[in-house]
Amino acid sequence: MIQLGIYQTLIVVKKTDFGVYLSDREEAGNDKGAERVLLPGKQVPEGAKIGDEIRVFVYRDSMDRLISTTAKPKLTVGELAVLKVKEVTKIGAFLDWGLEKDLLLPFKQQTGSVKKDGEYLVALYIDKSGRLAATMDVYRYMKIAGDYEKDDEVTGIIYELHPTLGAFVAVDDCYAAMIPKKEIHEPLYVGERVQARVTGVRDDGKLNLSLKQKAYEQIDEDAARILRVIKEYDGRLPYNDKAKPEIIEKDFHMSKAAFKRAVGRLYKQRKIEIHENGINLVE
């Protein structure tokens, strides 16, 4: 049986001026009703003859007919890949997946805003009409990252944002991970590449991540950010470390706890003065 969306080895059963027809081994000897697929002439190996085996990938052409190719697409059915958007249309986005016919990412299969030339993590599946298509709903295709440990530094791509849970990330483009909402202090977007730290490995093997370093490593970076913002306020911040968390989040993109740690570091270094109604730079 010829299968859509995967690599398979088929047998040459007929030669024509425009290519060869292939069939699987079980049906190769069946002259009547055998399922066949065309391999265009420009892709037929030199010297190919009836009975030869050729490894191909099967998909559908622009006329929705089964066709085979010796070219290598960037993913097969059930696999994940980061693909670039070539065009956005009314029916969805078309992706470059290494074949002449671009791959459709339907609007209903998009988990975030998709833009031309953007790169997004997708999986390949067969839709209800028997066509190959891409989906950004890739959670069920994720692998479990059994080799990662707490405090490992990792890179990944965001494939979905949830308003209450946080950002879903594919570490190394395939391993299931999440940045909890409480760890997000700056805008993120689907398709964004992130560097993160593993804060924990769940019982199911999925990873929890943080965009921050360990507190003792992060504090210097946070302190430098606070100094920059105070300078933007002409040397005086109009509130101190007792300010409301949402004010700190807005100005510094950090938690109140991180803000207090960094302010304490700057105070001990005598770079700031803390007053009841604000924080001043020390001249």
C-alpha positions in Angstrom: 0.0 0.0 0.0 1.3 3.4 -1.0 1.4 5.7 2.1 1.1 9.4 2.2 3.6 11.6 4.0 6.4 9.1 4.7 9.5 7.7 3.0 9.0 4.3 1.4 10.7 2.1 -1.1 8.6 1.4 -4.2 9.2 -0.5 -7.4 9.2 0.8 -10.9 6.3 -0.8 -12.8 6.0 1.4 -15.9 8.1 3.9 -17.8 6.8 6.9 -19.8 8.2 9.9 -21.5 7.4 12.1 -18.4 8.6 9.8 -15.7 8.0 6.4 -14.1 5.1 4.9 -12.2 5.9 3.2 -8.9 4.0 0.6 -6.9 4.6 -1.3 -3.6 6.1 -4.8 -3.7 2.7 -6.5 -3.0 1.0 -4.9 -5.9 3.9 -4.7 -8.4 2.7 -7.8 -10.2 -0.9 -6.8 -10.4 -1.6 -5.4 -13.8 -5.2 -4.5 -13.0 -6.2 -2.1 -10.3 -2.7 -1.8 -8.8 -2.2 1.5 -6.9 0.5 3.5 -8.6 2.2 6.9 -8.1 4.2 9.0 -10.6 7.8 9.9 -10.1 8.5 12.8 -12.5 11.2 12.3 -15.1 13.6 14.9 -13.7 13.7 12.9 -10.4 14.1 9.4 -11.9 17.6 8.0 -11.2 19.6 7.6 -14.4 19.3 4.1 -15.9 16.2 3.2 -13.8 14.3 0.2 -15.3 11.3 -1.9 -14.6 11.6 -3.8 -11.3 14.1 -1.3 -9.8 13.5 -0.1 -6.2 13.5 3.6 -5.5 13.1 5.3 -2.1 10.6 8.2 -2.3 8.4 10.5 -0.3 4.7 10.6 -1.3 2.6 13.7 -1.2 -0.1 15.5 -3.3 0.6 17.9 -6.2 -1.3 21.1 -7.0 -4.0 19.1 -8.7 -4.5 17.0 -5.5 -3.0 13.9 -7.2 -0.6 11.5 -5.4 2.9 12.1 -6.6 6.3 10.9 -5.4 9.7 12.7 -5.1 13.3 11.8 -4.3 13.7 15.2 -2.7 13.8 15.3 1.1 11.1 17.3 2.9 12.0 18.8 6.3 9.6 16.6 8.1 7.3 13.6 7.7 3.9 12.7 9.2 4.1 12.9 13.0 7.4 14.8 13.0 8.3 18.3 14.2 10.3 21.0 12.4 10.7 24.7 12.5 9.6 26.0 9.1 9.6 29.5 7.5 6.5 31.2 6.3 6.6 32.1 2.6 3.1 33.6 2.3 0.1 34.4 4.4 -3.3 34.1 2.7 -7.0 34.0 3.5 -7.0 30.3 4.1 -3.8 30.1 6.1 0.0 30.3 5.8 2.2 28.5 3.3 5.4 27.1 4.6 8.7 26.2 3.0 9.3 22.5 3.8 11.8 21.6 1.1 9.4 20.5 -1.7 8.1 22.4 -4.8 4.6 22.6 -3.4 4.5 24.7 -0.2 2.9 23.2 2.9 -0.4 24.7 4.1 -0.8 25.8 7.8 -4.5 26.4 8.1 -5.8 29.2 10.2 -7.5 26.8 12.6 -4.2 25.1 13.2 -2.4 28.3 14.3 -1.8 28.9 18.0 -0.6 32.5 17.6 0.0 35.3 15.1 1.8 34.1 12.0 3.8 36.5 9.8 5.6 36.2 6.5 9.3 35.2 6.9 8.6 34.2 10.5 9.7 30.7 11.7 7.4 28.5 13.7 7.4 25.0 15.2 4.9 22.7 13.4 4.0 19.1 13.0 2.9 17.3 9.8 -0.4 15.5 9.8 -3.0 14.1 7.4 -6.3 16.2 7.5 -9.8 14.8 7.2 -9.7 15.3 3.4 -6.6 13.1 3.1 -4.2 16.0 2.4 -0.9 16.8 4.2 -1.0 19.9 6.4 0.9 21.6 9.2 -0.3 22.3 12.7 1.1 24.5 15.5 -0.9 22.5 18.0 2.1 20.3 18.6 1.8 19.4 22.3 0.9 15.7 21.6 4.0 15.4 19.3 6.5 16.5 22.1 9.1 14.2 23.4 10.0 13.7 27.1 13.3 15.2 28.0 14.6 12.4 30.2 18.3 13.6 30.2 17.8 17.1 31.4 18.4 18.1 35.1 17.7 21.0 37.3 19.8 24.1 36.5 20.7 22.9 33.0 20.9 25.8 30.5 18.6 25.1 27.5 17.4 26.8 24.3 14.0 26.4 22.7 11.1 27.9 20.7 7.8 29.1 22.1 4.9 27.4 20.3 1.9 28.5 22.4 1.1 31.2 25.0 -1.6 30.5 27.6 -3.1 33.5 29.5 -3.0 31.8 32.9 -0.5 28.9 32.6 2.4 30.6 30.8 4.5 29.9 27.7 4.8 26.4 26.2 8.3 25.8 24.9 9.9 23.1 22.8 13.4 22.6 24.1 15.8 21.7 21.3 12.6 22.0 19.1 11.1 18.8 20.4 11.2 18.4 24.2 8.1 19.4 26.3 8.7 22.3 28.6 6.8 25.3 30.0 7.7 28.7 31.5 5.1 29.3 34.3 3.2 32.5 34.2 4.9 33.7 37.4 8.3 33.4 35.7 7.3 35.7 32.8 8.1 39.4 33.3 8.4 40.6 29.7 6.4 40.2 26.5 6.9 36.9 24.7 5.6 35.8 21.3 4.9 32.5 19.5 7.9 31.6 17.4 10.4 33.4 19.7 13.7 31.7 20.5 14.5 31.7 24.2 17.4 30.7 26.4 16.3 29.4 29.8 17.2 27.5 32.9 15.6 24.3 34.0 14.0 24.9 37.4 12.5 21.4 37.7 11.8 18.1 36.0 8.2 17.0 36.6 7.2 13.5 37.4 6.0 13.0 33.8 9.4 14.1 32.5 8.3 17.5 31.3 10.4 20.5 32.1 9.7 23.7 34.0 11.8 26.7 32.9 12.8 30.1 34.0 14.2 32.9 31.8 16.1 34.1 34.9 19.4 32.8 36.2 19.7 31.7 39.8 18.9 34.5 42.2 22.6 35.0 43.2 23.6 35.1 39.6 20.7 37.2 38.4 21.0 39.9 41.1 23.9 41.8 39.3 21.9 41.9 36.1 18.8 43.2 37.9 20.8 45.8 39.8 22.2 47.1 36.5 18.7 47.3 35.0 17.5 49.3 38.1 20.4 51.8 37.8 19.5 52.3 34.1 15.8 53.0 34.9 16.7 55.4 37.8 18.9 57.4 35.4 16.0 57.6 33.0 14.0 59.1 35.9 16.8 61.8 36.1 18.4 60.1 39.1 15.3 59.7 41.3 12.8 56.8 41.3 9.5 58.1 42.6 8.9 55.0 44.8 11.0 52.6 47.0 11.2 48.9 47.4 7.8 48.8 49.1 6.0 49.7 45.9 3.2 47.6 44.5 4.3 44.5 42.4 2.5 45.7 39.3 4.4 49.0 39.3 7.7 47.2 39.6 6.7 44.7 36.9 5.8 47.6 34.5 9.1 49.5 35.0 11.6 46.7 35.5 10.0 43.4 34.2 10.9 41.6 37.4 9.2 40.3 40.5 9.0 42.4 43.7 11.3 39.9 45.4 14.0 40.3 42.7 13.6 44.0 42.8 14.2 44.1 46.6 17.2 41.9 46.4 18.8 44.1 43.7 17.9 47.3 45.5 19.5 45.8 48.7 22.7 45.1 46.7 22.8 48.6 45.3 22.3 50.1 48.8 25.1 48.0 50.3 27.3 49.2 47.4 26.3 52.8 48.3 25.1 53.5 44.8 21.6 54.5 45.9 19.8 56.1 48.9 16.4 54.7 49.9 13.9 57.2 51.2 10.3 56.9 52.3 9.0 58.4 49.0 11.7 57.2 46.6 15.2 56.0 45.7 18.0 58.4 44.7 21.3 57.8 42.9 24.3 58.6 45.0 26.3 61.4 43.3 
